[in-house]
Amino acid sequence: MLINLFFFVIAGATLSLLLWSGMELFRAQEDPLGDRLAQLQSQALVVAKGAARRKSTGRGLDRILFLVGSVPTGDDWVRGSEKLLQRAGIRSKNATAIYVILTLLFTLLLVSGLVYLQRGNPPTSMLGGLVAALILGFLLPKTVLQRMVKRYRRKLQEALPDTVDLLGITLGTGLALDQAMMRVAEEMEYIYPELAAEFATVVMQVRAGQERTVAFQQLVRRTGIEDIKSLAAMIVQSEKFGTSLANALKVYADALRTRRRLRAEAAVGKAGIKMLFPIVLFILPVLFVVTLVPGMLSVLQDLKTLGGR
């Protein structure tokens, strides 16, 4: 009785902490401008800051990162999680610490559930289940985060052709590059909020005193998209050599639209192969039942009638 009560108390507390951590991770920022400026001040030394944060005990949630970083291979795991969170568009102040808490609580919940289900078995039989629970506890959150990264990158790629075209049109009106990017970010805020936020971040970094080359390099590292890397290289080279950026962006926008159309055609070509397995597993058995069962029932009824005679 006490074991059951202890398990339910631990499970309830773990679920409550999971819900609270999820709300903190995805909660909208109350002061976006202030948070963004604080991020701009620290992005130039983000790697050094993360290492220093994990080398000292810190305060609050940073203490958790310090404890996890003290474990062998824990620091590499924290850095990889921080990189994935940035590429997924989650760049709040305590995003990494909250993700670590969520992963550890989820792993603890799986382990507790396994121990509760196998409470009558000997400890040697629990070893394989504990290893499986630990692996799932760390792999499932990472898989979800990687899917979020893919979704965020797909949104950026879909928004890039129209945004680059609008940027070229805005530059053709005589605005400077920073003013044009901010104008495009304002216009695309409700249509493509992800790419608009990235452009606004680059503009605020430049206005804060950072070099434009470094700002675009950080944009490429945050997103990890080859199209954005090519766009950043084009803008930097046009500014360096003094060439016309508006015409170059127009040509590049056409190339991006061509790539988007090719990706759509490739997805359509793969759809037939992907639909093959659901058709074989789900549709064909039902079709056989619908078409063959009435005939079989009629034949059995006729045989029954003949047998009765």
JOCORDA-V932047 format. One record per backbone hydrogen bond with DSSP energy under -0.5 kcal/mol. NH is the residue of the N-H (numbers start at 1). CO is the residue of the C=O. If there is no record, write none. Layout:
# JOCORDA-V932047
((NH;CO) (NH;CO))
This chain:
# JOCORDA-V932047
((5;1) (6;2) (7;3) (8;4) (9;5) (10;6) (11;7) (12;8) (13;9) (14;10) (15;11) (16;12) (17;13) (18;14) (19;15) (20;16) (21;17) (22;18) (23;19) (24;20) (25;21) (26;22) (27;23) (35;31) (36;32) (37;33) (38;34) (39;35) (40;36) (41;37) (42;38) (43;39) (44;40) (45;42) (46;43) (49;45) (50;46) (51;47) (52;48) (53;49) (54;50) (55;51) (56;52) (62;59) (63;60) (64;61) (65;61) (66;62) (67;63) (68;64) (69;65) (70;66) (71;67) (71;68) (74;71) (75;69) (75;71) (77;73) (78;74) (79;75) (80;76) (81;77) (82;78) (83;79) (84;80) (85;81) (86;82) (87;83) (88;84) (89;86) (90;85) (91;89) (95;92) (98;94) (99;95) (100;96) (101;97) (102;98) (103;99) (104;100) (105;101) (106;102) (107;103) (108;104) (109;105) (110;106) (111;107) (112;108) (113;109) (114;110) (115;111) (116;112) (117;113) (118;114) (119;116) (121;118) (125;122) (126;122) (126;123) (127;123) (127;124) (129;125) (130;126) (131;127) (132;128) (133;129) (134;130) (135;131) (136;132) (137;133) (138;134) (139;135) (140;136) (142;138) (143;139) (144;140) (145;141) (146;142) (147;143) (148;144) (149;145) (150;146) (151;147) (152;148) (153;149) (154;150) (155;151) (156;152) (157;153) (158;154) (159;155) (160;156) (161;157) (163;159) (164;160) (165;161) (166;162) (167;163) (168;164) (169;165) (170;166) (171;167) (172;168) (173;169) (173;170) (174;171) (175;170) (180;176) (181;177) (182;178) (183;179) (184;180) (185;181) (186;182) (187;183) (188;184) (189;186) (192;188) (196;192) (197;193) (198;194) (199;195) (200;196) (201;197) (202;198) (203;199) (204;200) (205;201) (206;202) (207;203) (208;204) (209;206) (210;205) (215;211) (216;212) (217;213) (218;214) (219;215) (220;216) (221;217) (222;218) (223;219) (224;220) (229;225) (230;226) (231;227) (232;228) (233;229) (234;230) (235;231) (236;232) (237;233) (238;234) (239;235) (240;236) (241;237) (242;238) (243;238) (245;243) (248;244) (249;245) (250;246) (251;247) (252;248) (253;249) (254;250) (255;251) (256;252) (257;253) (258;254) (259;255) (260;256) (261;257) (262;258) (263;259) (264;260) (265;261) (266;262) (267;263) (268;264) (269;265) (270;266) (271;267) (272;268) (273;269) (274;270) (275;271) (276;272) (276;273) (277;273) (278;274) (279;275) (280;276) (281;277) (282;278) (283;278) (284;279) (286;282) (287;283) (288;284) (289;285) (290;286) (291;287) (292;288) (293;288) (293;289) (296;292) (297;293) (298;294) (299;295) (300;296) (301;297) (302;298) (303;299) (304;300) (305;301) (306;302) (307;303) (308;304) (309;305))
